[in-house]
Amino acid sequence: MKRIKEKINTIIKLEEEVKSEGKIALERLYNRLLTEGSPIIEDIEGDKENDLVTFFYRAEGDMENVLFIPPVDMRNIQENKMDRLLDTNVWYITYKVRNDVYFGYYFCPNDPLDDDWEKRGDNLVSDKFNNKVTVFKGENGKKDIERPFVVMPKAEPRFWTKERSEISKGELHEHYFESKSFKEPRRIRVYTPFGYNENTEPYGLLVLTDGDEYINMLSSKAVLDNLIADKKIPPIAVLFIDSTETRMEELKCSDEFSNTVVNELIPWVRNNNNISESPEKTIIGGLSLGGLTAAYLGLKHSEVFGNVLSQSGSYWYKPEGYEDKENSCWMSSEYEKIDKLPVKFYLNVGVLEAKPIMIDTNINFKELLISKCYDVHFEEFKSGHDYLCWGETLANGLISLIGSK
């Protein structure tokens, strides 16, 4: 995704129309965006892999600047400042983008253009011309946040995350789990597949952190129902563990959190459900920091988890005091120090993710595992570090780890 600084023909023509027609030209632009949706996507002559993508922001009131927040190079503030259309209240920016990807974005009006990303997060706004949005639920009384996204023309359609009316479906059971390591009872949910039976062979188990996100944003229940209905995986139970304000501490390879999962939550779910104790039938999974934690639990507790499902794992993480400057991935160094464990891996990372901290570290970890003869399935999916493809790739991960032969 590369910023195009020269004015493209669409903008040149629009400027000419504004100069000659004034507000009439602007209203025509607004009507087009409301009818066709935003952004405007155009072919590049002679280029079959990329398109031009132009975003528009209509300001209300005085506006000194508008910052576009893309899925890559988001911290390159000067590169992502939008241009003003003559002296109007319309701002625009154009990128060259792969025509087979999904990606999300934000606008940040009147941005201070500093490095305070926590404050910037409170000023992000959606795209009023784009009806494709992902909704992030506000926590602790904060408002919900809409993140608009783009589906490029050659992007593959979603399949596994679409709920089907004609198939049999599993059930979700909600509980609140008390542990000394939790500040308050933690919501967990257990998925049992359609036809669940206490008297059959024990079911395999998938454990996922960020449980609410997997359920409500990644449509994981639909993914599970569809996979099982299509016999892509055997019927499996799932333990969804919600994250709270302590997520950053828990999912940065916390031994306290890991011990709570292994010594409290796993025994609880097995005691209350017909679930196998075999590591080969047990998966630990997660996204972002949850993917990092999945690899850590595989490292520390292979006697429980024989499978690791890591989606956009945050392998940039290095604990305090780690000084190995030659190795860009601390997790790689931890696996390198020990003999091979009986663990299978599914790892993925998005092609639009930050190269040094995300793509490179995931590849580093993958290559270290392969060098030690681990069974690894690695996927580069066509999106960024967001929720747009993690539901679909959850299906890919489960098929690779426990797919029906």
C-alpha positions, 0 to 999 in steps of 0.5 A: 500500500503506497501513497500516491503523491501526484494528483491522479486524473480523477482529482485533476478533473474534480478540481476543474469541475469545482473551479467552474461549477462550485458547490454543484460539483461538490454535491455531485461528488457527495451524491456519487460517494453516497450512492456508490460508496467510498472509497473510489477504486480505479484500474491502473493501466498495464497493472493487473495486481494493483488499483488506485484507491482514493478516500474522501473526508467531508469536514464540518467546521474549521479544519486544519488537517485530516490524518488518514490512518492506514493499515500499514505505515500508520505511524508515518504521519507526514506520509498519511496527511490528506490533501485539501481539495482547493479551498473546499471542505473536502480532503482526499488521499490516494494509494496504490493498493493490491487488488486482492486484499481487505483492509481497515482504516480511520480518519483523524481530523484536526490531528496534533501530528504528534506521537501521542497515539493513546490520545489520537485513539480517542479522536478517530472517526469513521467514513460517513460514505462507507457502509462497510464497518466493523464495530468495536464495542466500547468498554467501561462506558466508552462509546462504540467505535466503527472502523470502516474497511475496504474489500478490493475487487479481486479479494476472495469472498468470505466463506467460513464466517457466513452463518448458514440457515440450513445446517445444524448448530452447536450451543454456547454456554456462559459461565463466570469463573472465579480465580485468585489471579482474576480481579473479578469473576471472568466470563468464559463461554463453552461451545459444544457441537451439535449432537454433543453427547456425554457418553461418546468418545471424548471431544477435542478441545480448542482454547481461545483467549480474547473470547468475546472478540472471537465470538462477536467479531470473528463469527467463530461460532459460525466458523465452527458450525460450518467446519463441522457440518462440512466434515472438515474437522471432527466435532470439537468443544471450545473454551472462550476466555474473555479478556479484560483491562488486564489483557496486556499483562496476561497475554505477554507470556504471563506465567500466572495467567498460563498457570490459571489456564492450565491448572484451573480452567482446563480441569474445570472444563474437563470436569464439566464436559466430555472432553479428551485429556490427550494433548494431540486433541487439545489446541491453544489459540489466539490472535495478536498477543493471544497468538504470542501466548498460544506459542508460550503455552505450547512451550511451557505446557506441551503436556496439555497442548499438542497444537498451537494456533497463532493468528498474527502472533505478536512475536516482536515481544521481548521480556525486560532484560532480554538482550539478544540483539542478533535474534529479532524474535525472543520466542524463537530463542526460547524454542531454540534452547530446548529439544523438539516438543510434541507440538504442531503449529499453525501460524499466520500473518497478514501481507499488509502488516508491519514488516519489521515487527510483524511479518519478519518476526513471524517468518523468523519463528516459522523458520526456527520451528522448521529448522527443528523439524516441527510440523508447521503450516504457515499462511500469509493472508490478504489483509492487515492486523485487524479482524477482517480475515482472522475468522476465515483463517481460524478455519484454515488453522483448525483444518491444518491442525485437526482436519479430517483426513 
